[in-house]
Amino acid sequence: MKPVQRLWAAILTAAGVSSSQINTITTDYQNLKNAYTTTGPTLQAKIAADEAAIVKDGGPSLSANSHGIGTSGVL
């Protein structure tokens, strides 16, 4: 488990979230992250274009590692 994952696990544990729920959350996040990184190049290009359009229109700037998920570095 990465340090940031340990931090969030500690926070969730302190909030009363069970270890099995934390494991499920972590697994689901990893699956989502893996699914994104294995999407086809056409979809990745479309997502990048959409993100650029959002920034151009004055929306939030998305970091290179966020992939638009909105939880960059959470778990």
C-alpha positions as CSV (number, residue, x, y, z in Angstrom):
1,M,0.0,0.0,0.0
2,K,1.3,3.4,-0.9
3,P,1.9,6.0,1.8
4,V,-1.1,8.1,0.6
5,Q,-3.3,4.9,0.7
6,R,-2.1,4.2,4.3
7,L,-3.1,7.8,5.2
8,W,-6.5,7.5,3.7
9,A,-7.0,4.0,5.3
10,A,-6.1,5.6,8.7
11,I,-8.6,8.4,8.1
12,L,-11.3,6.0,7.1
13,T,-10.5,3.7,10.0
14,A,-10.8,6.6,12.4
15,A,-14.2,7.4,10.8
16,G,-15.4,4.0,11.6
17,V,-15.1,2.4,8.2
18,S,-14.4,-1.3,8.4
19,S,-11.2,-2.8,7.0
20,S,-13.2,-4.8,4.5
21,Q,-14.9,-1.7,3.2
22,I,-11.5,0.1,3.0
23,N,-10.1,-2.8,1.0
24,T,-13.1,-2.7,-1.3
25,I,-12.7,1.1,-1.8
26,T,-9.0,0.6,-2.5
27,T,-9.6,-2.2,-4.9
28,D,-12.4,-0.3,-6.7
29,Y,-10.1,2.7,-7.1
30,Q,-7.3,0.6,-8.5
31,N,-9.7,-1.1,-10.9
32,L,-10.9,2.3,-12.1
33,K,-7.4,3.6,-12.5
34,N,-6.3,0.5,-14.4
35,A,-9.4,0.7,-16.6
36,Y,-8.5,4.3,-17.5
37,T,-4.9,3.5,-18.4
38,T,-6.0,0.6,-20.7
39,T,-8.6,2.6,-22.6
40,G,-8.1,2.9,-26.3
41,P,-6.0,5.7,-27.7
42,T,-9.1,7.2,-29.4
43,L,-10.9,7.5,-26.1
44,Q,-7.8,8.9,-24.3
45,A,-7.5,11.5,-27.1
46,K,-11.1,12.5,-26.7
47,I,-10.8,12.8,-22.9
48,A,-7.6,14.9,-23.3
49,A,-9.5,17.2,-25.8
50,D,-12.4,17.5,-23.4
51,E,-10.2,18.4,-20.5
52,A,-8.3,21.0,-22.6
53,A,-11.7,22.5,-23.7
54,I,-12.8,22.7,-20.0
55,V,-9.6,24.6,-19.1
56,K,-9.9,26.8,-22.2
57,D,-13.4,27.7,-21.1
58,G,-12.2,28.8,-17.7
59,G,-12.8,25.6,-15.9
60,P,-10.4,24.0,-13.4
61,S,-7.0,23.0,-14.6
62,L,-6.5,19.3,-14.3
63,S,-3.1,17.9,-13.4
64,A,-1.4,15.6,-15.8
65,N,-1.9,12.7,-13.4
66,S,-5.5,13.4,-12.4
67,H,-7.1,11.9,-15.6
68,G,-10.2,14.0,-14.9
69,I,-11.3,11.6,-12.1
70,G,-11.2,14.3,-9.5
71,T,-9.5,12.2,-6.9
72,S,-5.9,12.6,-7.9
73,G,-3.7,11.0,-5.3
74,V,-6.5,10.1,-3.0
75,L,-5.8,6.4,-2.7
